[in-house]
Amino acid sequence: MASLKKRKMEKVEIYCPKCEWRPRAEDRWFCVPSCGTVWNTFWTRAVCPGCGVKWPSTQCLACAVYSPHEAWYHYSDPVVGEEEQVREEEKHVA
């Protein structure tokens, strides 16, 4: 459970898993063929604010490739950070 809390506090970087293009706040996606709402899909984690459809994939506006929406979220590796902290603490104890 602690690792889940830590992940929520980590800084997330959002970028295309294929070409690494980074969406800006002013970029927009369309809910088509559903309701036609236009919005930034990363504001709602791919849930259309117009009709509530949860989009499983997101198309990159730069390379046009569809990737699973969750693959756009890149977190630092919490395990690596924890291991480094343990090593530092061991140095100070010895």
Contact map, one row per residue, 1 for C-alpha under 8 A:
1111100000000000000000000000000000000000000000000000000000000000000000000000000000000000000000
1111110000000000000000000000000000000000000000000000000000000000000000000000000000000000000000
1111111000000000000000000000000000000000000000000000000000000000000000000000010000000000000000
1111111100000000000000000000000000000000000000000000000000000000000000000000000000000000000000
1111111110000000000000000000000000000000000000000000000000000000000000000000000000000000000000
0111111111000000000000000000000000000000000000000000000000000000000000000000010000000000000000
0011111111000000000000000000000000000000000000000000000000000000000000000010010000000000000000
0001111111000000000000000000000000000000000000000000000000000000000000000000000000000000000000
0000111111100000000000000000000000000000000000000000000000000000000000000000000000000000000000
0000011111110000000000000000000000000000000000000000000000000000000000000011000000000000000000
0000000011111000000000000000000000000000000000000000000000000000000000000011000000000000000000
0000000001111100000000000000000000000000000000000000000000000000000000001111000000000000000000
0000000000111110000000000000000000000000000000000000000000000000000000001110000000000000000000
0000000000011111000001100000000000000000000000000000000000000000000000011100000000000000000000
0000000000001111100111100000000000000000000000000000000000000000000000011100000000000000000000
0000000000000111111111000000000000000000000000000000000000010000001000110000000000000000000000
0000000000000011111100000000000000000000000000000000000000000000001000110000000000000000000000
0000000000000001111100000000000000000000000000000000000000000000101000000000000000000000000000
0000000000000001111110000000000000000000000000000000000000000110000000000000000000000000000000
0000000000000011111111000000000000000000000000000000000000000000000000000000000000000000000000
0000000000000011001111100000000000000000000000000000000000010100000000000000000000000000000000
0000000000000111000111110000000000000000000000000000000000000000000000000000000000000000000000
0000000000000110000011111010000000000000000000000000000000000000000000000000000000000000000000
0000000000000000000001111110000000000000000000000000000000000000000000000000000000000000000000
0000000000000000000000111110000000000001000000000000000000000000000000000000000000000000000000
0000000000000000000000011111000000000001000000000000000000000000000000000000000000000000000000
0000000000000000000000111111100000000011000000000000000000000000000000000000000000000000000000
0000000000000000000000000111110000000111100000000000000000000000000000000000000000000000000000
0000000000000000000000000011111000000111100000000000000000000000000000000000000000000000000000
0000000000000000000000000001111100011110000000000000000000000000000000000000000000000000000000
0000000000000000000000000000111111111100000000010000000000000000000000000000000000000000000000
0000000000000000000000000000011111111000000000000000000000000000000000000000000000000000000000
0000000000000000000000000000001111110000000000000000000000000000000000000000000000000000000000
0000000000000000000000000000001111110000000000000010100000000000000000000000000000000000000000
0000000000000000000000000000001111111000000000000110000000000000000000000000000000000000000000
0000000000000000000000000000011111111100000000000000000000000000000000000000000000000000000000
0000000000000000000000000000011100111110000000011100000000000000000000000000000000000000000000
0000000000000000000000000001111000011111000000000000000000000000000000000000000000000000000000
0000000000000000000000000011110000001111100000011000000000000000000000000000000000000000000000
0000000000000000000000001111100000000111111100000000000000000000000000000000000000000000000000
0000000000000000000000000001100000000011111111110000000000000000000000000000000000000000000000
0000000000000000000000000000000000000001111111000000000000000000000000000000000000000000000000
0000000000000000000000000000000000000001111111000000000000000000000000000000000000000000000000
0000000000000000000000000000000000000001111111111000000000000000000000000000000000000000000000
0000000000000000000000000000000000000000111111100000000000000000000010000000000000000000000000
0000000000000000000000000000000000000000111111110000011101000000000010000000000000000000000000
0000000000000000000000000000000000000000100111111001111000000000000000000000000000000000000000
0000000000000000000000000000001000001010100101111111111000000000000000000000000000000000000000
0000000000000000000000000000000000001010000100111111000000000000000000000000000000000000000000
0000000000000000000000000000000000101000000000011111000000000000000000000000000000000000000000
0000000000000000000000000000000001100000000000011111100000000000000000000000000000000000000000
0000000000000000000000000000000000000000000000111111110000000000000000000000000000000000000000
0000000000000000000000000000000001000000000000110011111000000000000000000000000000000000000000
0000000000000000000000000000000000000000000001110001111100000000000000000000000000000000000000
0000000000000000000000000000000000000000000001110000111111000000000010000000000000000000000000
0000000000000000000000000000000000000000000001000000011111000000000110000000000000000000000000
0000000000000000000000000000000000000000000000000000001111100000011110000000000000000000000000
0000000000000000000000000000000000000000000001000000001111110000011110000000000000000000000000
0000000000000000000000000000000000000000000000000000000011111001111000000000000000000000000000
0000000000000001000010000000000000000000000000000000000001111111111000000000000000000000000000
0000000000000000000000000000000000000000000000000000000000111111000000000000000000000000000000
0000000000000000001010000000000000000000000000000000000000011111000000000000000000000000000000
0000000000000000001000000000000000000000000000000000000000011111100000000000000000000000000000
0000000000000000000000000000000000000000000000000000000000111111110000000000000000000000000000
0000000000000000010000000000000000000000000000000000000000110011111000000000000000000000000000
0000000000000000000000000000000000000000000000000000000011110001111100000000000000000000000000
0000000000000001110000000000000000000000000000000000000011110000111110110000000000000000000000
0000000000000000000000000000000000000000000000000000000111000000011111110000000000000000000000
0000000000000000000000000000000000000000000011000000001111000000001111111000000000000000000000
0000000000000000000000000000000000000000000000000000000000000000000111111000000000000000000000
0000000000000001100000000000000000000000000000000000000000000000001111111100000000000000000000
0000000000000111100000000000000000000000000000000000000000000000001111111100000000000000000000
0000000000011110000000000000000000000000000000000000000000000000000011111110000000000000000000
0000000000011110000000000000000000000000000000000000000000000000000000111111000000000000000000
0000001001111000000000000000000000000000000000000000000000000000000000001111100000000000000000
0000000001110000000000000000000000000000000000000000000000000000000000000111110000000000000000
0000000000000000000000000000000000000000000000000000000000000000000000000011111110000000000000
0010011000000000000000000000000000000000000000000000000000000000000000000001111111000000000000
0000000000000000000000000000000000000000000000000000000000000000000000000000111111100000000000
0000000000000000000000000000000000000000000000000000000000000000000000000000111111110000000000
0000000000000000000000000000000000000000000000000000000000000000000000000000111111111000000000
0000000000000000000000000000000000000000000000000000000000000000000000000000011111111100000000
0000000000000000000000000000000000000000000000000000000000000000000000000000001111111110000000
0000000000000000000000000000000000000000000000000000000000000000000000000000000111111111000000
0000000000000000000000000000000000000000000000000000000000000000000000000000000011111111100000
0000000000000000000000000000000000000000000000000000000000000000000000000000000001111111110000
0000000000000000000000000000000000000000000000000000000000000000000000000000000000111111111000
0000000000000000000000000000000000000000000000000000000000000000000000000000000000011111111100
0000000000000000000000000000000000000000000000000000000000000000000000000000000000001111111110
0000000000000000000000000000000000000000000000000000000000000000000000000000000000000111111111
0000000000000000000000000000000000000000000000000000000000000000000000000000000000000011111111
0000000000000000000000000000000000000000000000000000000000000000000000000000000000000001111111
0000000000000000000000000000000000000000000000000000000000000000000000000000000000000000111111
0000000000000000000000000000000000000000000000000000000000000000000000000000000000000000011111
